[in-house]
Amino acid sequence: MISGGVIYIDADGDGIDSNGNLTISGGEIYIAGPENGGNGALDYEFGGQITGGILAAAGSSQMAMNLGEGSEQGSILIKTTGRHPAGTKAELKDADGQVLMSITVEKAFDSIVFSCPQLVLGEKYVVTVGDEEHEVTLDTYICGNGFGGFGGRVR
């Protein structure tokens, strides 16, 4: 369980790896990596929930996971159309263009998870990764266009 603090993870293997449940209820978590396809920025065995806090987790899309059932805060997983180099900026914006989250990822990546308290069910968001843009409607708390990302609509 992660309930507070500010955590920066520079991962060569799994960023956060729980052999049971992963629960995030507060704090700020920023994950860069892994770059290899055999690991993911998030990895949990039984369930992953977020009820509060801030999460930005970028890594390889092959094992990418989003958070899941039981979450009480929105979470968006985006699998990008290509691999982005270290130093690429990724942002989450609301429908009015206000930046809710911004991170410069220090490792190469092709997937990213964003979660913050400002995500509201039914609202539209834009995730930008470098020059790439994804429109998202948060129809359920957990949405995305990659493994472990379900619900919502991503265009």
Sequence and secondary structure as in RCSB ss.txt:
>XXXX:A:sequence
MISGGVIYIDADGDGIDSNGNLTISGGEIYIAGPENGGNGALDYEFGGQITGGILAAAGSSQMAMNLGEGSEQGS
ILIKTTGRHPAGTKAELKDADGQVLMSITVEKAFDSIVFSCPQLVLGEKYVVTVGDEEHEVTLDTYICGNGFGGF
GGRVR
>XXXX:A:secstr
 B SSEEEEE SS SEEESSEEEE SSEEEEE   STT  SEEESSEEEESSSEEEEEE STT     TT  S E
EEEEEEEEE TTEEEEEEETT  EEEEEEESS EEEEEEE TT  TT EEEEEETTEEEEEE SSSEEESSTT  
SSEE 
